[in-house]
Amino acid sequence: GGSGEMEWNDLEGKLFRHPEYRDDDEYFMFDSDDLWPDGAYLVAGTDPERIYVWIGKECAECDYKDVGACTAFGARAAAAFRAASGTHGGAEVQTVREMEEPDVFWDYFVLG
């Protein structure tokens, strides 16, 4: 609000850089500065379980300009995360490209 206090994110989730999905690779208190354009990251949201796969403009692992390739990459990344974590089996997967993030994506980040 306008009270001058820092606003914290409303949604809880974990951030990982692809393909490092072990708990000891998790980012804590993450914000938008943790997303590097040359990488891909996965946000594992809780309540409801949801997976966002964020793809940077310079990511070498998929063609950022090819929406279909990004969607396929997102599905593979989500499958790798599920295999490594044993969680989020029924979670909706959304692939998010840099500069096209929906507002709800930023709700998982400290300070948005």
PDB file as gemmi writes it, atoms N, CA and C in Angstrom:
CRYST1    1.000    1.000    1.000  90.00  90.00  90.00 P 1                      
ATOM      1  N   GLY A   1       0.808  -1.185   0.000  1.00  0.00           N  
ATOM      2  CA  GLY A   1       0.000   0.000   0.000  1.00  0.00           C  
ATOM      3  C   GLY A   1       0.850   1.247   0.000  1.00  0.00           C  
ATOM      4  N   GLY A   2       0.240   2.388   0.245  1.00  0.00           N  
ATOM      5  CA  GLY A   2       0.926   3.657   0.225  1.00  0.00           C  
ATOM      6  C   GLY A   2       1.536   4.048   1.557  1.00  0.00           C  
ATOM      7  N   SER A   3       1.659   3.115   2.503  1.00  0.00           N  
ATOM      8  CA  SER A   3       2.162   3.432   3.835  1.00  0.00           C  
ATOM      9  C   SER A   3       3.675   3.558   3.883  1.00  0.00           C  
ATOM     10  N   GLY A   4       4.358   3.265   2.801  1.00  0.00           N  
ATOM     11  CA  GLY A   4       5.808   3.357   2.776  1.00  0.00           C  
ATOM     12  C   GLY A   4       6.496   2.092   3.242  1.00  0.00           C  
ATOM     13  N   GLU A   5       5.728   1.101   3.674  1.00  0.00           N  
ATOM     14  CA  GLU A   5       6.329  -0.158   4.106  1.00  0.00           C  
ATOM     15  C   GLU A   5       6.670  -1.003   2.892  1.00  0.00           C  
ATOM     16  N   MET A   6       7.700  -1.855   3.045  1.00  0.00           N  
ATOM     17  CA  MET A   6       8.029  -2.774   1.957  1.00  0.00           C  
ATOM     18  C   MET A   6       6.912  -3.807   1.840  1.00  0.00           C  
ATOM     19  N   GLU A   7       6.549  -4.115   0.620  1.00  0.00           N  
ATOM     20  CA  GLU A   7       5.533  -5.131   0.399  1.00  0.00           C  
ATOM     21  C   GLU A   7       6.208  -6.450   0.073  1.00  0.00           C  
ATOM     22  N   TRP A   8       5.764  -7.496   0.724  1.00  0.00           N  
ATOM     23  CA  TRP A   8       6.317  -8.824   0.485  1.00  0.00           C  
ATOM     24  C   TRP A   8       5.419  -9.564  -0.479  1.00  0.00           C  
ATOM     25  N   ASN A   9       5.987 -10.569  -1.089  1.00  0.00           N  
ATOM     26  CA  ASN A   9       5.211 -11.336  -2.060  1.00  0.00           C  
ATOM     27  C   ASN A   9       4.048 -12.040  -1.371  1.00  0.00           C  
ATOM     28  N   ASP A  10       2.970 -12.229  -2.116  1.00  0.00           N  
ATOM     29  CA  ASP A  10       1.770 -12.860  -1.589  1.00  0.00           C  
ATOM     30  C   ASP A  10       1.822 -14.370  -1.715  1.00  0.00           C  
ATOM     31  N   LEU A  11       2.536 -14.875  -2.694  1.00  0.00           N  
ATOM     32  CA  LEU A  11       2.541 -16.301  -2.987  1.00  0.00           C  
ATOM     33  C   LEU A  11       3.870 -16.917  -2.585  1.00  0.00           C  
ATOM     34  N   GLU A  12       3.811 -18.168  -2.120  1.00  0.00           N  
ATOM     35  CA  GLU A  12       5.031 -18.856  -1.709  1.00  0.00           C  
ATOM     36  C   GLU A  12       5.509 -19.783  -2.808  1.00  0.00           C  
ATOM     37  N   GLY A  13       6.814 -19.800  -2.991  1.00  0.00           N  
ATOM     38  CA  GLY A  13       7.389 -20.677  -3.993  1.00  0.00           C  
ATOM     39  C   GLY A  13       8.888 -20.779  -3.808  1.00  0.00           C  
ATOM     40  N   LYS A  14       9.486 -21.653  -4.584  1.00  0.00           N  
ATOM     41  CA  LYS A  14      10.935 -21.852  -4.566  1.00  0.00           C  
ATOM     42  C   LYS A  14      11.475 -21.541  -5.952  1.00  0.00           C  
ATOM     43  N   LEU A  15      12.681 -20.987  -6.004  1.00  0.00           N  
ATOM     44  CA  LEU A  15      13.321 -20.658  -7.272  1.00  0.00           C  
ATOM     45  C   LEU A  15      14.562 -21.516  -7.452  1.00  0.00           C  
ATOM     46  N   PHE A  16      14.697 -22.090  -8.638  1.00  0.00           N  
ATOM     47  CA  PHE A  16      15.861 -22.894  -8.997  1.00  0.00           C  
ATOM     48  C   PHE A  16      16.346 -22.463 -10.371  1.00  0.00           C  
ATOM     49  N   ARG A  17      17.669 -22.514 -10.598  1.00  0.00           N  
ATOM     50  CA  ARG A  17      18.196 -22.311 -11.943  1.00  0.00           C  
ATOM     51  C   ARG A  17      18.235 -23.672 -12.620  1.00  0.00           C  
ATOM     52  N   HIS A  18      17.684 -23.765 -13.809  1.00  0.00           N  
ATOM     53  CA  HIS A  18      17.685 -25.015 -14.568  1.00  0.00           C  
ATOM     54  C   HIS A  18      19.121 -25.404 -14.899  1.00  0.00           C  
ATOM     55  N   PRO A  19      19.529 -26.651 -14.750  1.00  0.00           N  
ATOM     56  CA  PRO A  19      18.752 -27.809 -14.300  1.00  0.00           C  
ATOM     57  C   PRO A  19      19.078 -28.224 -12.863  1.00  0.00           C  
ATOM     58  N   GLU A  20      19.418 -27.289 -11.988  1.00  0.00           N  
ATOM     59  CA  GLU A  20      19.804 -27.615 -10.608  1.00  0.00           C  
ATOM     60  C   GLU A  20      18.567 -27.600  -9.712  1.00  0.00           C  
ATOM     61  N   TYR A  21      17.977 -28.785  -9.491  1.00  0.00           N  
ATOM     62  CA  TYR A  21      16.704 -28.846  -8.782  1.00  0.00           C  
ATOM     63  C   TYR A  21      16.783 -29.486  -7.399  1.00  0.00           C  
ATOM     64  N   ARG A  22      17.978 -29.603  -6.833  1.00  0.00           N  
ATOM     65  CA  ARG A  22      18.069 -30.141  -5.475  1.00  0.00           C  
ATOM     66  C   ARG A  22      17.758 -29.025  -4.474  1.00  0.00           C  
ATOM     67  N   ASP A  23      17.267 -29.418  -3.291  1.00  0.00           N  
ATOM     68  CA  ASP A  23      16.920 -28.412  -2.281  1.00  0.00           C  
ATOM     69  C   ASP A  23      18.095 -27.513  -1.934  1.00  0.00           C  
ATOM     70  N   ASP A  24      19.317 -28.061  -1.977  1.00  0.00           N  
ATOM     71  CA  ASP A  24      20.467 -27.224  -1.620  1.00  0.00           C  
ATOM     72  C   ASP A  24      20.843 -26.248  -2.736  1.00  0.00           C  
ATOM     73  N   ASP A  25      20.153 -26.321  -3.873  1.00  0.00           N  
ATOM     74  CA  ASP A  25      20.371 -25.373  -4.971  1.00  0.00           C  
ATOM     75  C   ASP A  25      19.307 -24.275  -5.004  1.00  0.00           C  
ATOM     76  N   GLU A  26      18.398 -24.320  -4.043  1.00  0.00           N  
ATOM     77  CA  GLU A  26      17.292 -23.370  -4.022  1.00  0.00           C  
ATOM     78  C   GLU A  26      17.778 -21.959  -3.685  1.00  0.00           C  
ATOM     79  N   TYR A  27      17.196 -20.977  -4.344  1.00  0.00           N  
ATOM     80  CA  TYR A  27      17.437 -19.571  -4.008  1.00  0.00           C  
ATOM     81  C   TYR A  27      16.488 -19.199  -2.860  1.00  0.00           C  
ATOM     82  N   PHE A  28      16.958 -18.377  -1.937  1.00  0.00           N  
ATOM     83  CA  PHE A  28      16.103 -17.897  -0.858  1.00  0.00           C  
ATOM     84  C   PHE A  28      15.963 -16.388  -0.971  1.00  0.00           C  
ATOM     85  N   MET A  29      14.808 -15.864  -0.558  1.00  0.00           N  
ATOM     86  CA  MET A  29      14.545 -14.420  -0.611  1.00  0.00           C  
ATOM     87  C   MET A  29      14.888 -13.879  -2.000  1.00  0.00           C  
ATOM     88  N   PHE A  30      14.417 -14.567  -3.017  1.00  0.00           N  
ATOM     89  CA  PHE A  30      14.796 -14.215  -4.385  1.00  0.00           C  
ATOM     90  C   PHE A  30      13.977 -13.044  -4.912  1.00  0.00           C  
ATOM     91  N   ASP A  31      14.597 -12.293  -5.810  1.00  0.00           N  
ATOM     92  CA  ASP A  31      13.888 -11.220  -6.493  1.00  0.00           C  
ATOM     93  C   ASP A  31      14.249 -11.246  -7.976  1.00  0.00           C  
ATOM     94  N   SER A  32      13.734 -10.292  -8.725  1.00  0.00           N  
ATOM     95  CA  SER A  32      13.908 -10.315 -10.178  1.00  0.00           C  
ATOM     96  C   SER A  32      15.373 -10.232 -10.594  1.00  0.00           C  
ATOM     97  N   ASP A  33      16.241  -9.693  -9.736  1.00  0.00           N  
ATOM     98  CA  ASP A  33      17.670  -9.613 -10.066  1.00  0.00           C  
ATOM     99  C   ASP A  33      18.333 -10.984 -10.137  1.00  0.00           C  
ATOM    100  N   ASP A  34      17.681 -12.006  -9.585  1.00  0.00           N  
ATOM    101  CA  ASP A  34      18.245 -13.358  -9.625  1.00  0.00           C  
ATOM    102  C   ASP A  34      18.028 -14.042 -10.976  1.00  0.00           C  
ATOM    103  N   LEU A  35      17.197 -13.476 -11.823  1.00  0.00           N  
ATOM    104  CA  LEU A  35      16.924 -14.054 -13.141  1.00  0.00           C  
ATOM    105  C   LEU A  35      17.906 -13.477 -14.155  1.00  0.00           C  
ATOM    106  N   TRP A  36      18.808 -14.307 -14.646  1.00  0.00           N  
ATOM    107  CA  TRP A  36      19.811 -13.866 -15.622  1.00  0.00           C  
ATOM    108  C   TRP A  36      19.340 -14.222 -17.025  1.00  0.00           C  
ATOM    109  N   PRO A  37      19.482 -13.308 -18.000  1.00  0.00           N  
ATOM    110  CA  PRO A  37      18.988 -13.535 -19.357  1.00  0.00           C  
ATOM    111  C   PRO A  37      19.592 -14.750 -20.057  1.00  0.00           C  
ATOM    112  N   ASP A  38      20.778 -15.205 -19.614  1.00  0.00           N  
ATOM    113  CA  ASP A  38      21.411 -16.340 -20.294  1.00  0.00           C  
ATOM    114  C   ASP A  38      20.973 -17.682 -19.723  1.00  0.00           C  
ATOM    115  N   GLY A  39      19.976 -17.683 -18.852  1.00  0.00           N  
ATOM    116  CA  GLY A  39      19.574 -18.936 -18.224  1.00  0.00           C  
ATOM    117  C   GLY A  39      18.088 -19.193 -18.288  1.00  0.00           C  
ATOM    118  N   ALA A  40      17.722 -20.319 -17.704  1.00  0.00           N  
ATOM    119  CA  ALA A  40      16.327 -20.682 -17.513  1.00  0.00           C  
ATOM    120  C   ALA A  40      16.160 -20.988 -16.031  1.00  0.00           C  
ATOM    121  N   TYR A  41      15.031 -20.616 -15.490  1.00  0.00           N  
ATOM    122  CA  TYR A  41      14.765 -20.784 -14.067  1.00  0.00           C  
ATOM    123  C   TYR A  41      13.395 -21.404 -13.886  1.00  0.00           C  
ATOM    124  N   LEU A  42      13.221 -22.062 -12.753  1.00  0.00           N  
ATOM    125  CA  LEU A  42      11.950 -22.684 -12.453  1.00  0.00           C  
ATOM    126  C   LEU A  42      11.465 -22.163 -11.111  1.00  0.00           C  
ATOM    127  N   VAL A  43      10.222 -21.675 -11.090  1.00  0.00           N  
ATOM    128  CA  VAL A  43       9.569 -21.287  -9.849  1.00  0.00           C  
ATOM    129  C   VAL A  43       8.545 -22.367  -9.541  1.00  0.00           C  
ATOM    130  N   ALA A  44       8.717 -23.016  -8.388  1.00  0.00           N  
ATOM    131  CA  ALA A  44       7.785 -24.047  -7.940  1.00  0.00           C  
ATOM    132  C   ALA A  44       6.883 -23.415  -6.890  1.00  0.00           C  
ATOM    133  N   GLY A  45       5.672 -23.093  -7.293  1.00  0.00           N  
ATOM    134  CA  GLY A  45       4.732 -22.448  -6.389  1.00  0.00           C  
ATOM    135  C   GLY A  45       3.968 -23.464  -5.565  1.00  0.00           C  
ATOM    136  N   THR A  46       3.579 -23.036  -4.366  1.00  0.00           N  
ATOM    137  CA  THR A  46       2.780 -23.889  -3.497  1.00  0.00           C  
ATOM    138  C   THR A  46       1.454 -23.200  -3.223  1.00  0.00           C  
ATOM    139  N   ASP A  47       0.409 -24.016  -3.054  1.00  0.00           N  
ATOM    140  CA  ASP A  47      -0.920 -23.538  -2.658  1.00  0.00           C  
ATOM    141  C   ASP A  47      -1.455 -22.455  -3.576  1.00  0.00           C  
ATOM    142  N   PRO A  48      -1.863 -22.773  -4.789  1.00  0.00           N  
ATOM    143  CA  PRO A  48      -1.853 -24.118  -5.381  1.00  0.00           C  
ATOM    144  C   PRO A  48      -0.493 -24.461  -5.979  1.00  0.00           C  
ATOM    145  N   GLU A  49      -0.266 -25.765  -6.147  1.00  0.00           N  
ATOM    146  CA  GLU A  49       0.988 -26.180  -6.786  1.00  0.00           C  
ATOM    147  C   GLU A  49       0.972 -25.722  -8.233  1.00  0.00           C  
ATOM    148  N   ARG A  50       2.020 -25.021  -8.617  1.00  0.00           N  
ATOM    149  CA  ARG A  50       2.130 -24.500  -9.979  1.00  0.00           C  
ATOM    150  C   ARG A  50       3.611 -24.403 -10.309  1.00  0.00           C  
ATOM    151  N   ILE A  51       3.951 -24.647 -11.550  1.00  0.00           N  
ATOM    152  CA  ILE A  51       5.338 -24.547 -11.989  1.00  0.00           C  
ATOM    153  C   ILE A  51       5.420 -23.504 -13.094  1.00  0.00           C  
ATOM    154  N   TYR A  52       6.321 -22.557 -12.903  1.00  0.00           N  
ATOM    155  CA  TYR A  52       6.634 -21.581 -13.943  1.00  0.00           C  
ATOM    156  C   TYR A  52       8.058 -21.844 -14.402  1.00  0.00           C  
ATOM    157  N   VAL A  53       8.248 -21.967 -15.702  1.00  0.00           N  
ATOM    158  CA  VAL A  53       9.589 -22.089 -16.264  1.00  0.00           C  
ATOM    159  C   VAL A  53       9.863 -20.790 -17.008  1.00  0.00           C  
ATOM    160  N   TRP A  54      10.820 -20.014 -16.479  1.00  0.00           N  
ATOM    161  CA  TRP A  54      11.178 -18.712 -17.048  1.00  0.00           C  
ATOM    162  C   TRP A  54      12.379 -18.893 -17.963  1.00  0.00           C  
ATOM    163  N   ILE A  55      12.291 -18.341 -19.166  1.00  0.00           N  
ATOM    164  CA  ILE A  55      13.354 -18.479 -20.162  1.00  0.00           C  
ATOM    165  C   ILE A  55      13.884 -17.097 -20.519  1.00  0.00           C  
ATOM    166  N   GLY A  56      15.177 -16.901 -20.295  1.00  0.00           N  
ATOM    167  CA  GLY A  56      15.820 -15.631 -20.604  1.00  0.00           C  
ATOM    168  C   GLY A  56      16.047 -15.462 -22.096  1.00  0.00           C  
ATOM    169  N   LYS A  57      16.150 -14.211 -22.523  1.00  0.00           N  
ATOM    170  CA  LYS A  57      16.325 -13.902 -23.950  1.00  0.00           C  
ATOM    171  C   LYS A  57      17.585 -14.507 -24.542  1.00  0.00           C  
ATOM    172  N   GLU A  58      18.619 -14.731 -23.712  1.00  0.00           N  
ATOM    173  CA  GLU A  58      19.896 -15.248 -24.206  1.00  0.00           C  
ATOM    174  C   GLU A  58      20.124 -16.702 -23.813  1.00  0.00           C  
ATOM    175  N   CYS A  59      19.070 -17.389 -23.398  1.00  0.00           N  
ATOM    176  CA  CYS A  59      19.186 -18.784 -22.970  1.00  0.00           C  
ATOM    177  C   CYS A  59      19.659 -19.652 -24.132  1.00  0.00           C  
ATOM    178  N   ALA A  60      20.737 -20.397 -23.913  1.00  0.00           N  
ATOM    179  CA  ALA A  60      21.310 -21.235 -24.969  1.00  0.00           C  
ATOM    180  C   ALA A  60      20.550 -22.547 -25.142  1.00  0.00           C  
ATOM    181  N   GLU A  61      19.697 -22.888 -24.182  1.00  0.00           N  
ATOM    182  CA  GLU A  61      19.060 -24.201 -24.205  1.00  0.00           C  
ATOM    183  C   GLU A  61      17.793 -24.266 -25.040  1.00  0.00           C  
ATOM    184  N   CYS A  62      17.269 -23.124 -25.451  1.00  0.00           N  
ATOM    185  CA  CYS A  62      16.132 -23.140 -26.365  1.00  0.00           C  
ATOM    186  C   CYS A  62      16.076 -21.811 -27.108  1.00  0.00           C  
ATOM    187  N   ASP A  63      15.425 -21.811 -28.246  1.00  0.00           N  
ATOM    188  CA  ASP A  63      15.310 -20.613 -29.076  1.00  0.00           C  
ATOM    189  C   ASP A  63      14.214 -19.718 -28.502  1.00  0.00           C  
ATOM    190  N   TYR A  64      14.622 -18.655 -27.847  1.00  0.00           N  
ATOM    191  CA  TYR A  64      13.706 -17.741 -27.174  1.00  0.00           C  
ATOM    192  C   TYR A  64      12.604 -17.237 -28.113  1.00  0.00           C  
ATOM    193  N   LYS A  65      12.922 -17.046 -29.377  1.00  0.00           N  
ATOM    194  CA  LYS A  65      11.960 -16.484 -30.334  1.00  0.00           C  
ATOM    195  C   LYS A  65      10.926 -17.503 -30.804  1.00  0.00           C  
ATOM    196  N   ASP A  66      11.187 -18.785 -30.553  1.00  0.00           N  
ATOM    197  CA  ASP A  66      10.291 -19.855 -30.997  1.00  0.00           C  
ATOM    198  C   ASP A  66       9.402 -20.274 -29.826  1.00  0.00           C  
ATOM    199  N   VAL A  67       8.148 -19.799 -29.838  1.00  0.00           N  
ATOM    200  CA  VAL A  67       7.234 -20.065 -28.729  1.00  0.00           C  
ATOM    201  C   VAL A  67       7.048 -21.566 -28.519  1.00  0.00           C  
ATOM    202  N   GLY A  68       6.919 -22.326 -29.604  1.00  0.00           N  
ATOM    203  CA  GLY A  68       6.739 -23.772 -29.491  1.00  0.00           C  
ATOM    204  C   GLY A  68       7.933 -24.450 -28.846  1.00  0.00           C  
ATOM    205  N   ALA A  69       9.134 -24.025 -29.233  1.00  0.00           N  
ATOM    206  CA  ALA A  69      10.350 -24.591 -28.645  1.00  0.00           C  
ATOM    207  C   ALA A  69      10.434 -24.245 -27.162  1.00  0.00           C  
ATOM    208  N   CYS A  70      10.038 -23.038 -26.804  1.00  0.00           N  
ATOM    209  CA  CYS A  70      10.057 -22.632 -25.396  1.00  0.00           C  
ATOM    210  C   CYS A  70       9.058 -23.447 -24.580  1.00  0.00           C  
ATOM    211  N   THR A  71       7.874 -23.667 -25.141  1.00  0.00           N  
ATOM    212  CA  THR A  71       6.858 -24.456 -24.444  1.00  0.00           C  
ATOM    213  C   THR A  71       7.335 -25.888 -24.240  1.00  0.00           C  
ATOM    214  N   ALA A  72       7.945 -26.478 -25.262  1.00  0.00           N  
ATOM    215  CA  ALA A  72       8.474 -27.843 -25.152  1.00  0.00           C  
ATOM    216  C   ALA A  72       9.605 -27.899 -24.129  1.00  0.00           C  
ATOM    217  N   PHE A  73      10.476 -26.900 -24.136  1.00  0.00           N  
ATOM    218  CA  PHE A  73      11.557 -26.831 -23.157  1.00  0.00           C  
ATOM    219  C   PHE A  73      10.980 -26.731 -21.746  1.00  0.00           C  
ATOM    220  N   GLY A  74       9.954 -25.908 -21.579  1.00  0.00           N  
ATOM    221  CA  GLY A  74       9.313 -25.761 -20.274  1.00  0.00           C  
ATOM    222  C   GLY A  74       8.754 -27.071 -19.762  1.00  0.00           C  
ATOM    223  N   ALA A  75       8.132 -27.845 -20.650  1.00  0.00           N  
ATOM    224  CA  ALA A  75       7.589 -29.148 -20.253  1.00  0.00           C  
ATOM    225  C   ALA A  75       8.702 -30.095 -19.824  1.00  0.00           C  
ATOM    226  N   ARG A  76       9.826 -30.094 -20.548  1.00  0.00           N  
ATOM    227  CA  ARG A  76      10.968 -30.948 -20.175  1.00  0.00           C  
ATOM    228  C   ARG A  76      11.569 -30.515 -18.846  1.00  0.00           C  
ATOM    229  N   ALA A  77      11.691 -29.206 -18.642  1.00  0.00           N  
ATOM    230  CA  ALA A  77      12.244 -28.694 -17.388  1.00  0.00           C  
ATOM    231  C   ALA A  77      11.341 -29.061 -16.215  1.00  0.00           C  
ATOM    232  N   ALA A  78      10.031 -28.937 -16.403  1.00  0.00           N  
ATOM    233  CA  ALA A  78       9.092 -29.292 -15.339  1.00  0.00           C  
ATOM    234  C   ALA A  78       9.177 -30.782 -15.019  1.00  0.00           C  
ATOM    235  N   ALA A  79       9.315 -31.619 -16.047  1.00  0.00           N  
ATOM    236  CA  ALA A  79       9.448 -33.064 -15.828  1.00  0.00           C  
ATOM    237  C   ALA A  79      10.727 -33.379 -15.060  1.00  0.00           C  
ATOM    238  N   ALA A  80      11.814 -32.695 -15.394  1.00  0.00           N  
ATOM    239  CA  ALA A  80      13.081 -32.900 -14.687  1.00  0.00           C  
ATOM    240  C   ALA A  80      12.951 -32.470 -13.229  1.00  0.00           C  
ATOM    241  N   PHE A  81      12.255 -31.355 -12.987  1.00  0.00           N  
ATOM    242  CA  PHE A  81      12.047 -30.896 -11.615  1.00  0.00           C  
ATOM    243  C   PHE A  81      11.221 -31.910 -10.832  1.00  0.00           C  
ATOM    244  N   ARG A  82      10.131 -32.401 -11.437  1.00  0.00           N  
ATOM    245  CA  ARG A  82       9.289 -33.386 -10.748  1.00  0.00           C  
ATOM    246  C   ARG A  82      10.076 -34.639 -10.401  1.00  0.00           C  
ATOM    247  N   ALA A  83      10.925 -35.085 -11.327  1.00  0.00           N  
ATOM    248  CA  ALA A  83      11.733 -36.284 -11.089  1.00  0.00           C  
ATOM    249  C   ALA A  83      12.725 -36.053  -9.953  1.00  0.00           C  
ATOM    250  N   ALA A  84      13.322 -34.867  -9.905  1.00  0.00           N  
ATOM    251  CA  ALA A  84      14.330 -34.569  -8.881  1.00  0.00           C  
ATOM    252  C   ALA A  84      13.708 -34.312  -7.515  1.00  0.00           C  
ATOM    253  N   SER A  85      12.541 -33.681  -7.497  1.00  0.00           N  
ATOM    254  CA  SER A  85      11.945 -33.252  -6.228  1.00  0.00           C  
ATOM    255  C   SER A  85      10.901 -34.221  -5.687  1.00  0.00           C  
ATOM    256  N   GLY A  86      10.278 -34.991  -6.590  1.00  0.00           N  
ATOM    257  CA  GLY A  86       9.190 -35.863  -6.168  1.00  0.00           C  
ATOM    258  C   GLY A  86       7.933 -35.094  -5.793  1.00  0.00           C  
ATOM    259  N   THR A  87       7.850 -33.832  -6.205  1.00  0.00           N  
ATOM    260  CA  THR A  87       6.690 -33.000  -5.874  1.00  0.00           C  
ATOM    261  C   THR A  87       6.077 -32.410  -7.144  1.00  0.00           C  
ATOM    262  N   HIS A  88       4.967 -31.734  -6.973  1.00  0.00           N  
ATOM    263  CA  HIS A  88       4.304 -30.981  -8.045  1.00  0.00           C  
ATOM    264  C   HIS A  88       3.856 -31.872  -9.204  1.00  0.00           C  
ATOM    265  N   GLY A  89       3.495 -33.119  -8.895  1.00  0.00           N  
ATOM    266  CA  GLY A  89       3.079 -34.058  -9.935  1.00  0.00           C  
ATOM    267  C   GLY A  89       1.876 -33.598 -10.728  1.00  0.00           C  
ATOM    268  N   GLY A  90       0.932 -32.943 -10.067  1.00  0.00           N  
ATOM    269  CA  GLY A  90      -0.272 -32.497 -10.754  1.00  0.00           C  
ATOM    270  C   GLY A  90      -0.294 -31.016 -11.045  1.00  0.00           C  
ATOM    271  N   ALA A  91       0.852 -30.371 -10.881  1.00  0.00           N  
ATOM    272  CA  ALA A  91       0.904 -28.917 -11.011  1.00  0.00           C  
ATOM    273  C   ALA A  91       0.751 -28.460 -12.455  1.00  0.00           C  
ATOM    274  N   GLU A  92       0.055 -27.355 -12.623  1.00  0.00           N  
ATOM    275  CA  GLU A  92      -0.025 -26.699 -13.930  1.00  0.00           C  
ATOM    276  C   GLU A  92       1.353 -26.139 -14.265  1.00  0.00           C  
ATOM    277  N   VAL A  93       1.751 -26.262 -15.528  1.00  0.00           N  
ATOM    278  CA  VAL A  93       3.049 -25.749 -15.973  1.00  0.00           C  
ATOM    279  C   VAL A  93       2.809 -24.571 -16.913  1.00  0.00           C  
ATOM    280  N   GLN A  94       3.483 -23.475 -16.637  1.00  0.00           N  
ATOM    281  CA  GLN A  94       3.394 -22.308 -17.519  1.00  0.00           C  
ATOM    282  C   GLN A  94       4.801 -21.880 -17.894  1.00  0.00           C  
ATOM    283  N   THR A  95       5.053 -21.794 -19.190  1.00  0.00           N  
ATOM    284  CA  THR A  95       6.335 -21.301 -19.675  1.00  0.00           C  
ATOM    285  C   THR A  95       6.239 -19.787 -19.812  1.00  0.00           C  
ATOM    286  N   VAL A  96       7.237 -19.092 -19.261  1.00  0.00           N  
ATOM    287  CA  VAL A  96       7.248 -17.633 -19.235  1.00  0.00           C  
ATOM    288  C   VAL A  96       8.526 -17.154 -19.907  1.00  0.00           C  
ATOM    289  N   ARG A  97       8.383 -16.328 -20.938  1.00  0.00           N  
ATOM    290  CA  ARG A  97       9.566 -15.780 -21.603  1.00  0.00           C  
ATOM    291  C   ARG A  97       9.897 -14.412 -21.018  1.00  0.00           C  
ATOM    292  N   GLU A  98      11.191 -14.113 -20.947  1.00  0.00           N  
ATOM    293  CA  GLU A  98      11.637 -12.825 -20.426  1.00  0.00           C  
ATOM    294  C   GLU A  98      10.910 -11.687 -21.138  1.00  0.00           C  
ATOM    295  N   MET A  99      10.487 -10.712 -20.386  1.00  0.00           N  
ATOM    296  CA  MET A  99       9.760  -9.523 -20.840  1.00  0.00           C  
ATOM    297  C   MET A  99       8.285  -9.800 -21.136  1.00  0.00           C  
ATOM    298  N   GLU A 100       7.819 -11.039 -20.913  1.00  0.00           N  
ATOM    299  CA  GLU A 100       6.409 -11.373 -21.134  1.00  0.00           C  
ATOM    300  C   GLU A 100       5.797 -11.986 -19.876  1.00  0.00           C  
ATOM    301  N   GLU A 101       6.357 -11.656 -18.710  1.00  0.00           N  
ATOM    302  CA  GLU A 101       5.928 -12.265 -17.465  1.00  0.00           C  
ATOM    303  C   GLU A 101       4.540 -11.762 -17.051  1.00  0.00           C  
ATOM    304  N   PRO A 102       3.646 -12.678 -16.681  1.00  0.00           N  
ATOM    305  CA  PRO A 102       2.356 -12.242 -16.143  1.00  0.00           C  
ATOM    306  C   PRO A 102       2.548 -11.710 -14.715  1.00  0.00           C  
ATOM    307  N   ASP A 103       1.649 -10.855 -14.274  1.00  0.00           N  
ATOM    308  CA  ASP A 103       1.766 -10.277 -12.931  1.00  0.00           C  
ATOM    309  C   ASP A 103       1.853 -11.346 -11.850  1.00  0.00           C  
ATOM    310  N   VAL A 104       1.078 -12.435 -11.986  1.00  0.00           N  
ATOM    311  CA  VAL A 104       1.074 -13.475 -10.956  1.00  0.00           C  
ATOM    312  C   VAL A 104       2.459 -14.109 -10.796  1.00  0.00           C  
ATOM    313  N   PHE A 105       3.244 -14.163 -11.857  1.00  0.00           N  
ATOM    314  CA  PHE A 105       4.607 -14.701 -11.777  1.00  0.00           C  
ATOM    315  C   PHE A 105       5.426 -13.903 -10.767  1.00  0.00           C  
ATOM    316  N   TRP A 106       5.325 -12.577 -10.831  1.00  0.00           N  
ATOM    317  CA  TRP A 106       6.109 -11.716  -9.937  1.00  0.00           C  
ATOM    318  C   TRP A 106       5.634 -11.784  -8.495  1.00  0.00           C  
ATOM    319  N   ASP A 107       4.407 -12.275  -8.259  1.00  0.00           N  
ATOM    320  CA  ASP A 107       3.899 -12.380  -6.891  1.00  0.00           C  
ATOM    321  C   ASP A 107       4.694 -13.376  -6.051  1.00  0.00           C  
ATOM    322  N   TYR A 108       5.491 -14.223  -6.693  1.00  0.00           N  
ATOM    323  CA  TYR A 108       6.339 -15.169  -5.961  1.00  0.00           C  
ATOM    324  C   TYR A 108       7.654 -14.529  -5.519  1.00  0.00           C  
ATOM    325  N   PHE A 109       7.972 -13.362  -6.030  1.00  0.00           N  
ATOM    326  CA  PHE A 109       9.266 -12.733  -5.796  1.00  0.00           C  
ATOM    327  C   PHE A 109       9.176 -11.672  -4.709  1.00  0.00           C  
ATOM    328  N   VAL A 110      10.221 -11.577  -3.885  1.00  0.00           N  
ATOM    329  CA  VAL A 110      10.312 -10.510  -2.905  1.00  0.00           C  
ATOM    330  C   VAL A 110      10.408  -9.195  -3.676  1.00  0.00           C  
ATOM    331  N   LEU A 111       9.597  -8.248  -3.342  1.00  0.00           N  
ATOM    332  CA  LEU A 111       9.557  -6.931  -3.996  1.00  0.00           C  
ATOM    333  C   LEU A 111       9.142  -6.995  -5.461  1.00  0.00           C  
ATOM    334  N   GLY A 112       8.695  -8.158  -5.924  1.00  0.00           N  
ATOM    335  CA  GLY A 112       8.193  -8.287  -7.291  1.00  0.00           C  
ATOM    336  C   GLY A 112       9.235  -8.204  -8.351  1.00  0.00           C  
TER     337      GLY A 112                                                      
END                                                                             
